[in-house]
Amino acid sequence: MSGKTVNSAILLLIIGNALAIVSDVFIKLMEPDAPVFQFAFLRNLITVCLLMPLLKRAEYPRLFEGFMVHAIRSHVLLAGLLCMVVALTTLPLATANAVFYAAPVILMVLSVLVFRERLSPLSVVAVISGFAGVLVILRPTALDFSALSALGTAFCLAVAALMVRRLPSGQSTLHKLFLNSLLAIPASFALAMWEGASWRWEIIASAVGSAVFILGYNAGVLMAYKHVDANQVTSAEYTGLIWAIAVGWLAFGEVPDLWFLTGSLMIIVPLLMIGLNQRRKQRLIHRRPGAEAQEA
């Protein structure tokens, strides 16, 4: 699986999203009252230890280039991780993941507000349908702290994605992942000390498992998008929700109801349509030079 063909890239994304769900399972297996800040500190520390040997020597002289943007982004992602732990330990696995998929919808809205981008009619439909889908899944009567935590995760992921545009060019994804965790260590350690919970071996095990498998997901994404245009394969990312439903059903006895299925379709279908529309436009662009050559 080199990721050099569309089919192999799609397979990498499917496997990568399965690994991401395994990472979520390690979090979900923790008790609802588990020390959240301790887990966040340990996962960031373990991630740094895993990534440091992989950094290229050429990256060290420019390691902290764009420090302020990296620092803000790392703390946004730290907040998202904390919300994710709360959501996964208190909500069904598939429900939490379905709400996480609202991140692209939130990103569209933020792009309009921050960068004055204009949304296409299909993007407007995706925004309205996406937010409505979240409400259908959670339902106002169930909009408690757990649901707000899942929404908080989606919001933080969207903000972090938006900030990528402000990062220095030329930095590898590995470099960015390393700084995401490294710069969050002081804050997460301070929060863990303030939390005052005793260090537990099961939290360490969860942090190791979560860190390893989420890095597996990131590696799969890197390989998938390295040689293939994103619009050709990005729809495979949504297989993560299928994995979440299957694992939640088989491992935790969580049977999705009609509300969940309807809301998930309201979030994902418009996003898939946007991806397919972009793919169609890309194919037209690739065909034009050939057509012009034939006419000449």
C-alpha positions in Angstrom: 0.0 0.0 0.0 2.1 2.8 -1.3 -0.7 5.3 -1.6 0.4 6.1 -5.2 -2.9 5.0 -6.7 -6.4 6.2 -5.9 -7.4 2.7 -4.7 -4.5 2.3 -2.4 -4.9 5.8 -1.0 -8.6 5.1 -0.3 -7.6 1.8 1.5 -5.0 3.7 3.6 -7.7 6.2 4.7 -10.1 3.4 5.6 -7.4 1.6 7.6 -6.3 4.9 9.1 -9.8 5.8 10.2 -10.1 2.4 11.8 -6.9 3.1 13.8 -8.4 6.4 14.9 -11.4 4.6 16.3 -9.1 2.3 18.2 -7.5 5.4 19.7 -11.0 6.5 20.7 -11.7 3.1 22.3 -8.6 3.5 24.5 -10.2 6.8 25.7 -13.7 5.4 26.1 -12.4 2.5 28.2 -11.4 5.0 30.9 -13.9 5.7 33.7 -16.0 8.9 33.4 -14.3 10.3 36.5 -10.8 9.6 35.1 -8.2 12.4 35.5 -8.7 14.1 32.2 -5.7 16.5 32.5 -3.4 13.7 33.5 -4.4 11.8 30.4 -3.8 14.8 28.2 -0.3 15.5 29.7 0.7 11.8 29.3 -0.6 11.6 25.7 1.3 14.7 24.7 4.5 13.6 26.4 4.3 10.1 24.8 3.6 11.6 21.3 6.7 13.8 21.6 8.8 10.8 22.6 7.5 8.8 19.6 8.0 11.6 17.1 11.3 13.0 18.2 13.4 10.3 16.6 11.5 10.7 13.3 12.3 14.4 12.9 14.9 15.2 10.2 18.1 17.0 11.2 17.3 19.7 8.8 14.1 20.5 10.7 15.8 21.3 14.0 17.3 24.8 13.0 13.7 25.9 12.1 12.0 23.9 14.8 10.3 26.9 16.4 9.6 29.0 13.4 6.1 30.4 13.6 6.2 29.8 17.4 3.2 32.0 18.3 0.9 30.5 15.8 2.0 27.0 16.7 1.6 27.8 20.4 -1.9 29.0 20.1 -2.9 26.1 17.8 -1.4 23.5 20.1 -3.5 24.9 23.0 -6.6 24.9 20.9 -5.9 21.3 20.1 -5.3 20.6 23.8 -8.8 22.1 24.6 -10.2 19.9 21.9 -8.5 16.8 23.3 -9.9 17.5 26.8 -13.4 17.9 25.3 -12.9 14.7 23.3 -12.1 12.7 26.5 -15.3 14.0 28.2 -17.4 13.2 25.1 -16.0 9.7 24.5 -16.3 8.6 28.1 -19.9 9.8 28.5 -21.5 9.5 25.0 -21.9 6.5 22.7 -18.8 6.0 20.5 -20.8 6.6 17.3 -22.7 9.6 18.6 -19.5 11.4 19.7 -17.8 10.7 16.4 -20.9 11.9 14.4 -20.7 15.2 16.2 -17.0 15.4 15.6 -17.8 15.3 11.9 -19.4 18.7 12.3 -15.9 20.2 12.2 -15.8 20.7 8.4 -19.1 22.5 8.6 -17.9 24.8 11.4 -14.7 25.4 9.3 -16.8 26.7 6.4 -18.5 29.2 8.7 -15.2 30.3 10.3 -13.7 30.7 6.8 -16.4 33.1 5.9 -16.1 35.1 9.1 -12.3 35.2 9.2 -11.1 35.1 5.6 -14.3 36.5 4.0 -14.6 33.4 1.8 -17.8 33.0 -0.2 -19.7 29.8 0.1 -21.2 28.1 -2.9 -25.0 27.2 -2.7 -24.0 23.6 -2.0 -21.7 24.7 0.9 -24.6 26.8 2.3 -26.8 23.7 2.2 -24.0 21.7 3.9 -23.7 24.2 6.7 -27.5 24.4 7.4 -27.9 20.6 7.1 -24.9 19.9 9.2 -26.0 22.0 12.1 -29.5 20.6 11.9 -28.0 17.1 11.8 -26.1 17.8 15.0 -29.4 18.9 16.7 -31.1 15.7 15.4 -28.4 13.5 16.8 -28.2 15.2 20.2 -31.7 16.5 20.5 -32.3 19.6 22.7 -33.5 17.5 25.6 -30.1 15.7 25.6 -28.0 18.8 25.1 -26.0 18.3 28.3 -22.3 18.8 29.2 -21.4 15.6 27.3 -23.0 16.9 24.1 -21.4 20.3 24.5 -18.0 18.6 24.9 -18.5 16.8 21.6 -19.4 20.2 20.0 -16.4 21.7 21.7 -14.1 19.1 20.1 -15.6 19.8 16.6 -15.1 23.6 17.1 -11.5 23.2 18.3 -10.7 20.9 15.3 -12.2 23.5 13.0 -10.2 26.4 14.5 -7.0 24.3 14.3 -7.6 23.5 10.7 -8.3 27.2 10.0 -5.0 28.2 11.6 -3.0 25.9 9.3 -3.0 28.7 6.8 -1.0 30.9 9.2 1.7 28.3 9.7 5.1 28.7 8.0 5.4 27.1 4.6 7.9 24.3 4.2 7.2 22.6 7.5 6.4 19.0 7.3 3.2 17.5 8.8 5.4 15.5 11.1 7.0 18.8 12.3 3.6 20.3 13.0 2.4 17.2 14.9 5.5 17.3 17.0 5.1 21.0 17.9 1.3 20.4 18.6 2.2 18.0 21.4 5.5 19.6 22.6 4.1 23.1 23.1 1.0 21.7 25.0 3.1 19.9 27.5 3.6 22.8 30.0 -0.1 23.7 30.2 -1.2 20.1 30.4 1.3 19.3 33.1 0.2 22.4 35.1 -3.4 21.3 34.8 -2.5 17.7 35.8 -0.8 19.1 38.9 -3.8 21.3 39.7 -6.1 18.3 39.2 -4.1 16.6 41.9 -5.1 13.0 41.0 -2.9 10.1 41.9 -1.0 8.6 38.9 -2.7 5.5 37.6 -1.2 2.8 35.4 -4.5 2.4 33.5 -4.4 6.1 32.5 -0.8 5.6 31.3 -1.9 2.5 29.3 -4.8 4.5 27.7 -2.5 7.4 26.9 0.1 5.1 25.2 -2.6 3.2 23.2 -4.4 6.4 22.1 -1.1 8.1 21.1 0.2 5.2 19.1 -3.0 4.6 17.2 -3.8 8.2 16.4 -0.2 8.5 15.1 -1.1 5.4 12.9 -4.1 7.4 11.6 -1.9 10.4 10.9 0.7 8.2 9.1 -2.1 6.7 6.9 -3.4 10.2 6.0 0.1 11.4 5.1 0.7 8.4 2.8 -2.8 8.7 1.3 -2.5 12.4 0.4 1.1 12.4 -0.6 0.6 11.2 -4.2 -3.1 11.6 -4.8 -5.3 14.7 -5.0 -7.3 15.1 -1.8 -10.6 15.6 -3.6 -10.2 12.1 -5.1 -10.1 10.2 -1.9 -11.2 12.5 1.0 -14.7 10.9 1.0 -13.0 7.8 2.4 -12.5 9.7 5.7 -16.2 9.3 6.5 -15.7 5.6 6.8 -14.6 6.5 10.3 -18.2 6.8 11.3 -19.0 3.3 9.9 -16.1 2.0 12.1 -17.5 3.9 15.1 -20.9 2.4 14.6 -19.5 -1.1 14.2 -17.1 -1.0 17.1 -19.7 0.7 19.4 -22.3 -1.9 18.5 -19.9 -5.0 18.9 -17.8 -3.8 21.8 -20.1 -1.6 23.8 -23.6 -2.8 22.8 -24.5 0.7 21.5 -27.2 0.2 18.9 -27.7 3.4 16.7 -31.3 4.7 16.6 -33.2 6.4 13.8 -32.3 9.9 15.2 -28.6 9.1 15.0 -28.8 7.7 11.4 -30.9 10.6 10.2 -28.6 13.2 11.7 -25.4 11.5 10.5 -26.7 11.5 7.0 -27.6 15.2 7.3 -24.0 16.0 8.2 -22.1 13.7 5.9 -24.2 13.5 2.7 -23.8 17.3 1.8 -20.0 17.1 2.6 -19.8 14.0 0.3 -21.6 16.0 -2.4 -19.1 18.8 -2.1 -16.2 16.3 -2.5 -17.8 14.7 -5.5 -18.4 18.1 -7.1 -14.8 19.1 -6.5 -13.7 15.8 -8.1 -15.9 16.5 -11.1 -14.4 20.0 -11.6 -10.9 18.6 -11.2 -11.6 16.0 -14.0 -12.9 18.8 -16.3 -9.7 20.8 -15.7 -7.5 17.8 -16.5 -9.5 17.1 -19.7 -9.3 20.6 -21.2 -5.6 20.6 -22.2 -6.1 17.4 -24.1 -9.2 18.7 -25.8 -7.4 21.9 -26.8 -4.4 19.9 -28.2 -6.8 17.8 -30.3 -8.5 20.9 -31.7 -5.1 22.4 -32.6 
